[in-house]
Amino acid sequence: MIMWDPDATQDERLRLMLRELRLLLSRVAYRPGWKLAVDRVEPTSVRVEVTGPVLDSDQPDRETRLVVPRYIGFHELEEVTSSYSSFVRWVHDFLLEVERHECGEWFRFDGRKPFDPHAGDIKRQVDTLYQKEALSSVFGMMRADASSAFLSLKK
């Protein structure tokens, strides 16, 4: 990890952190063909991308390219590059976000995508699709029978 020169300017520190981040990202292995890399440096942040091949959830016989960006502000960059444990946790959290997104694309219930990450507000989407429907009457009867049985045990 970075050994700071106490006399380093902010620009020098930023260059060191970026070099360290690039080196650390080059050591990450995840899925075949997936890569994490610094995509670009912006005035107040760094854009890191996860890229790789994935199947298209709407046309599973077609492969497409996943590109998921994440911006790191310079303050967060200092934390991410401060220790191996910070870096590894940050990458793991980033990959979990990517997997959650993919899960939302692939998960279906009755042929519908209740967690489609491209459809906006997930909670509203789920509530709209299912209108807070109760489960089938079979489950309702099972719950009523269980409640009756529980009440008879209390007597």
C-alpha positions as protocol buffer text, in pm:
chain_id: "A"
residue {
  index: 1
  type: MET
  ca { x: 0 y: 0 z: 0 }
}
residue {
  index: 2
  type: ILE
  ca { x: 100 y: 365 z: -29 }
}
residue {
  index: 3
  type: MET
  ca { x: 381 y: 511 z: 178 }
}
residue {
  index: 4
  type: TRP
  ca { x: 313 y: 885 z: 191 }
}
residue {
  index: 5
  type: ASP
  ca { x: 578 y: 1150 z: 154 }
}
residue {
  index: 6
  type: PRO
  ca { x: 474 y: 1409 z: 413 }
}
residue {
  index: 7
  type: ASP
  ca { x: 576 y: 1686 z: 170 }
}
residue {
  index: 8
  type: ALA
  ca { x: 370 y: 1549 z: -124 }
}
residue {
  index: 9
  type: THR
  ca { x: 124 y: 1786 z: -287 }
}
residue {
  index: 10
  type: GLN
  ca { x: -239 y: 1691 z: -332 }
}
residue {
  index: 11
  type: ASP
  ca { x: -177 y: 1622 z: -703 }
}
residue {
  index: 12
  type: GLU
  ca { x: 117 y: 1393 z: -619 }
}
residue {
  index: 13
  type: ARG
  ca { x: -94 y: 1207 z: -362 }
}
residue {
  index: 14
  type: LEU
  ca { x: -374 y: 1166 z: -616 }
}
residue {
  index: 15
  type: ARG
  ca { x: -131 y: 1028 z: -877 }
}
residue {
  index: 16
  type: LEU
  ca { x: 2 y: 780 z: -621 }
}
residue {
  index: 17
  type: MET
  ca { x: -349 y: 670 z: -520 }
}
residue {
  index: 18
  type: LEU
  ca { x: -450 y: 622 z: -885 }
}
residue {
  index: 19
  type: ARG
  ca { x: -137 y: 420 z: -959 }
}
residue {
  index: 20
  type: GLU
  ca { x: -205 y: 208 z: -650 }
}
residue {
  index: 21
  type: LEU
  ca { x: -571 y: 161 z: -745 }
}
residue {
  index: 22
  type: ARG
  ca { x: -479 y: 50 z: -1098 }
}
residue {
  index: 23
  type: LEU
  ca { x: -225 y: -199 z: -961 }
}
residue {
  index: 24
  type: LEU
  ca { x: -472 y: -338 z: -709 }
}
residue {
  index: 25
  type: LEU
  ca { x: -751 y: -370 z: -968 }
}
residue {
  index: 26
  type: SER
  ca { x: -517 y: -560 z: -1200 }
}
residue {
  index: 27
  type: ARG
  ca { x: -482 y: -826 z: -928 }
}
residue {
  index: 28
  type: VAL
  ca { x: -858 y: -890 z: -897 }
}
residue {
  index: 29
  type: ALA
  ca { x: -1003 y: -1206 z: -1052 }
}
residue {
  index: 30
  type: TYR
  ca { x: -1376 y: -1271 z: -1062 }
}
residue {
  index: 31
  type: ARG
  ca { x: -1577 y: -1427 z: -1344 }
}
residue {
  index: 32
  type: PRO
  ca { x: -1415 y: -1547 z: -1668 }
}
residue {
  index: 33
  type: GLY
  ca { x: -1372 y: -1249 z: -1899 }
}
residue {
  index: 34
  type: TRP
  ca { x: -1466 y: -992 z: -1634 }
}
residue {
  index: 35
  type: LYS
  ca { x: -1235 y: -704 z: -1557 }
}
residue {
  index: 36
  type: LEU
  ca { x: -1223 y: -414 z: -1315 }
}
residue {
  index: 37
  type: ALA
  ca { x: -1033 y: -107 z: -1429 }
}
residue {
  index: 38
  type: VAL
  ca { x: -1008 y: 268 z: -1392 }
}
residue {
  index: 39
  type: ASP
  ca { x: -1209 y: 403 z: -1683 }
}
residue {
  index: 40
  type: ARG
  ca { x: -1134 y: 772 z: -1638 }
}
residue {
  index: 41
  type: VAL
  ca { x: -1041 y: 1042 z: -1391 }
}
residue {
  index: 42
  type: GLU
  ca { x: -1282 y: 1331 z: -1349 }
}
residue {
  index: 43
  type: PRO
  ca { x: -1232 y: 1659 z: -1162 }
}
residue {
  index: 44
  type: THR
  ca { x: -1354 y: 1524 z: -826 }
}
residue {
  index: 45
  type: SER
  ca { x: -1372 y: 1148 z: -874 }
}
residue {
  index: 46
  type: VAL
  ca { x: -1245 y: 836 z: -1046 }
}
residue {
  index: 47
  type: ARG
  ca { x: -1471 y: 615 z: -1254 }
}
residue {
  index: 48
  type: VAL
  ca { x: -1404 y: 243 z: -1209 }
}
residue {
  index: 49
  type: GLU
  ca { x: -1583 y: -5 z: -1434 }
}
residue {
  index: 50
  type: VAL
  ca { x: -1664 y: -372 z: -1417 }
}
residue {
  index: 51
  type: THR
  ca { x: -1685 y: -512 z: -1769 }
}
residue {
  index: 52
  type: GLY
  ca { x: -1742 y: -859 z: -1900 }
}
residue {
  index: 53
  type: PRO
  ca { x: -1954 y: -1092 z: -2109 }
}
residue {
  index: 54
  type: VAL
  ca { x: -2304 y: -1183 z: -1986 }
}
residue {
  index: 55
  type: LEU
  ca { x: -2610 y: -1341 z: -2139 }
}
residue {
  index: 56
  type: ASP
  ca { x: -2893 y: -1102 z: -2223 }
}
residue {
  index: 57
  type: SER
  ca { x: -3174 y: -1169 z: -1973 }
}
residue {
  index: 58
  type: ASP
  ca { x: -3442 y: -1087 z: -2232 }
}
residue {
  index: 59
  type: GLN
  ca { x: -3276 y: -1292 z: -2508 }
}
residue {
  index: 60
  type: PRO
  ca { x: -3073 y: -1562 z: -2328 }
}
residue {
  index: 61
  type: ASP
  ca { x: -2935 y: -1704 z: -2651 }
}
residue {
  index: 62
  type: ARG
  ca { x: -2757 y: -1370 z: -2709 }
}
residue {
  index: 63
  type: GLU
  ca { x: -2442 y: -1257 z: -2532 }
}
residue {
  index: 64
  type: THR
  ca { x: -2393 y: -892 z: -2447 }
}
residue {
  index: 65
  type: ARG
  ca { x: -2126 y: -688 z: -2273 }
}
residue {
  index: 66
  type: LEU
  ca { x: -2179 y: -578 z: -1915 }
}
residue {
  index: 67
  type: VAL
  ca { x: -2045 y: -232 z: -1829 }
}
residue {
  index: 68
  type: VAL
  ca { x: -2113 y: -111 z: -1475 }
}
residue {
  index: 69
  type: PRO
  ca { x: -1946 y: 208 z: -1354 }
}
residue {
  index: 70
  type: ARG
  ca { x: -1884 y: 320 z: -1000 }
}
residue {
  index: 71
  type: TYR
  ca { x: -1753 y: 661 z: -906 }
}
residue {
  index: 72
  type: ILE
  ca { x: -1509 y: 704 z: -620 }
}
residue {
  index: 73
  type: GLY
  ca { x: -1465 y: 1050 z: -475 }
}
residue {
  index: 74
  type: PHE
  ca { x: -1107 y: 1139 z: -392 }
}
residue {
  index: 75
  type: HIS
  ca { x: -1174 y: 1116 z: -17 }
}
residue {
  index: 76
  type: GLU
  ca { x: -1313 y: 762 z: -59 }
}
residue {
  index: 77
  type: LEU
  ca { x: -1020 y: 678 z: -289 }
}
residue {
  index: 78
  type: GLU
  ca { x: -781 y: 757 z: -7 }
}
residue {
  index: 79
  type: GLU
  ca { x: -970 y: 513 z: 217 }
}
residue {
  index: 80
  type: VAL
  ca { x: -997 y: 242 z: -52 }
}
residue {
  index: 81
  type: THR
  ca { x: -622 y: 251 z: -116 }
}
residue {
  index: 82
  type: SER
  ca { x: -522 y: 276 z: 250 }
}
residue {
  index: 83
  type: SER
  ca { x: -511 y: -99 z: 321 }
}
residue {
  index: 84
  type: TYR
  ca { x: -568 y: -433 z: 154 }
}
residue {
  index: 85
  type: SER
  ca { x: -869 y: -500 z: 375 }
}
residue {
  index: 86
  type: SER
  ca { x: -1032 y: -169 z: 274 }
}
residue {
  index: 87
  type: PHE
  ca { x: -967 y: -239 z: -93 }
}
residue {
  index: 88
  type: VAL
  ca { x: -1092 y: -598 z: -83 }
}
residue {
  index: 89
  type: ARG
  ca { x: -1411 y: -496 z: 100 }
}
residue {
  index: 90
  type: TRP
  ca { x: -1472 y: -214 z: -147 }
}
residue {
  index: 91
  type: VAL
  ca { x: -1432 y: -445 z: -451 }
}
residue {
  index: 92
  type: HIS
  ca { x: -1650 y: -713 z: -291 }
}
residue {
  index: 93
  type: ASP
  ca { x: -1926 y: -458 z: -220 }
}
residue {
  index: 94
  type: PHE
  ca { x: -1904 y: -329 z: -578 }
}
residue {
  index: 95
  type: LEU
  ca { x: -1934 y: -681 z: -719 }
}
residue {
  index: 96
  type: LEU
  ca { x: -2232 y: -753 z: -490 }
}
residue {
  index: 97
  type: GLU
  ca { x: -2406 y: -445 z: -635 }
}
residue {
  index: 98
  type: VAL
  ca { x: -2340 y: -577 z: -986 }
}
residue {
  index: 99
  type: GLU
  ca { x: -2474 y: -922 z: -893 }
}
residue {
  index: 100
  type: ARG
  ca { x: -2784 y: -769 z: -732 }
}
residue {
  index: 101
  type: HIS
  ca { x: -2846 y: -583 z: -1057 }
}
residue {
  index: 102
  type: GLU
  ca { x: -2805 y: -905 z: -1259 }
}
residue {
  index: 103
  type: CYS
  ca { x: -3038 y: -1090 z: -1019 }
}
residue {
  index: 104
  type: GLY
  ca { x: -3302 y: -823 z: -1080 }
}
residue {
  index: 105
  type: GLU
  ca { x: -3267 y: -873 z: -1454 }
}
residue {
  index: 106
  type: TRP
  ca { x: -3294 y: -1252 z: -1441 }
}
residue {
  index: 107
  type: PHE
  ca { x: -3545 y: -1313 z: -1159 }
}
residue {
  index: 108
  type: ARG
  ca { x: -3897 y: -1384 z: -1284 }
}
residue {
  index: 109
  type: PHE
  ca { x: -4219 y: -1460 z: -1099 }
}
residue {
  index: 110
  type: ASP
  ca { x: -4512 y: -1570 z: -1316 }
}
residue {
  index: 111
  type: GLY
  ca { x: -4313 y: -1451 z: -1616 }
}
residue {
  index: 112
  type: ARG
  ca { x: -4277 y: -1096 z: -1482 }
}
residue {
  index: 113
  type: LYS
  ca { x: -3964 y: -916 z: -1362 }
}
residue {
  index: 114
  type: PRO
  ca { x: -4061 y: -769 z: -1025 }
}
residue {
  index: 115
  type: PHE
  ca { x: -3709 y: -639 z: -959 }
}
residue {
  index: 116
  type: ASP
  ca { x: -3615 y: -509 z: -1305 }
}
residue {
  index: 117
  type: PRO
  ca { x: -3327 y: -270 z: -1231 }
}
residue {
  index: 118
  type: HIS
  ca { x: -3405 y: -68 z: -1543 }
}
residue {
  index: 119
  type: ALA
  ca { x: -3767 y: 2 z: -1447 }
}
residue {
  index: 120
  type: GLY
  ca { x: -3715 y: 257 z: -1171 }
}
residue {
  index: 121
  type: ASP
  ca { x: -3834 y: 234 z: -811 }
}
residue {
  index: 122
  type: ILE
  ca { x: -3818 y: -138 z: -721 }
}
residue {
  index: 123
  type: LYS
  ca { x: -4058 y: -122 z: -422 }
}
residue {
  index: 124
  type: ARG
  ca { x: -4322 y: 63 z: -623 }
}
residue {
  index: 125
  type: GLN
  ca { x: -4267 y: -176 z: -914 }
}
residue {
  index: 126
  type: VAL
  ca { x: -4324 y: -486 z: -697 }
}
residue {
  index: 127
  type: ASP
  ca { x: -4629 y: -333 z: -525 }
}
residue {
  index: 128
  type: THR
  ca { x: -4773 y: -227 z: -863 }
}
residue {
  index: 129
  type: LEU
  ca { x: -4720 y: -569 z: -1022 }
}
residue {
  index: 130
  type: TYR
  ca { x: -4878 y: -758 z: -738 }
}
residue {
  index: 131
  type: GLN
  ca { x: -5109 y: -500 z: -578 }
}
residue {
  index: 132
  type: LYS
  ca { x: -5020 y: -648 z: -239 }
}
residue {
  index: 133
  type: GLU
  ca { x: -5217 y: -960 z: -337 }
}
residue {
  index: 134
  type: ALA
  ca { x: -5272 y: -1219 z: -68 }
}
residue {
  index: 135
  type: LEU
  ca { x: -5140 y: -1567 z: -136 }
}
residue {
  index: 136
  type: SER
  ca { x: -5387 y: -1830 z: -258 }
}
residue {
  index: 137
  type: SER
  ca { x: -5678 y: -1937 z: -38 }
}
residue {
  index: 138
  type: VAL
  ca { x: -5501 y: -2268 z: 32 }
}
residue {
  index: 139
  type: PHE
  ca { x: -5233 y: -2079 z: 223 }
}
residue {
  index: 140
  type: GLY
  ca { x: -5497 y: -1863 z: 390 }
}
residue {
  index: 141
  type: MET
  ca { x: -5678 y: -2176 z: 512 }
}
residue {
  index: 142
  type: MET
  ca { x: -5352 y: -2324 z: 635 }
}
residue {
  index: 143
  type: ARG
  ca { x: -5287 y: -2007 z: 834 }
}
residue {
  index: 144
  type: ALA
  ca { x: -5640 y: -2012 z: 980 }
}
residue {
  index: 145
  type: ASP
  ca { x: -5602 y: -2382 z: 1076 }
}
residue {
  index: 146
  type: ALA
  ca { x: -5266 y: -2311 z: 1237 }
}
residue {
  index: 147
  type: SER
  ca { x: -5413 y: -2020 z: 1433 }
}
residue {
  index: 148
  type: SER
  ca { x: -5703 y: -2237 z: 1556 }
}
residue {
  index: 149
  type: ALA
  ca { x: -5466 y: -2515 z: 1657 }
}
residue {
  index: 150
  type: PHE
  ca { x: -5246 y: -2267 z: 1844 }
}
residue {
  index: 151
  type: LEU
  ca { x: -5544 y: -2118 z: 2029 }
}
residue {
  index: 152
  type: SER
  ca { x: -5667 y: -2468 z: 2131 }
}
residue {
  index: 153
  type: LEU
  ca { x: -5323 y: -2543 z: 2278 }
}
residue {
  index: 154
  type: LYS
  ca { x: -5346 y: -2236 z: 2500 }
}
residue {
  index: 155
  type: LYS
  ca { x: -5664 y: -2366 z: 2667 }
}
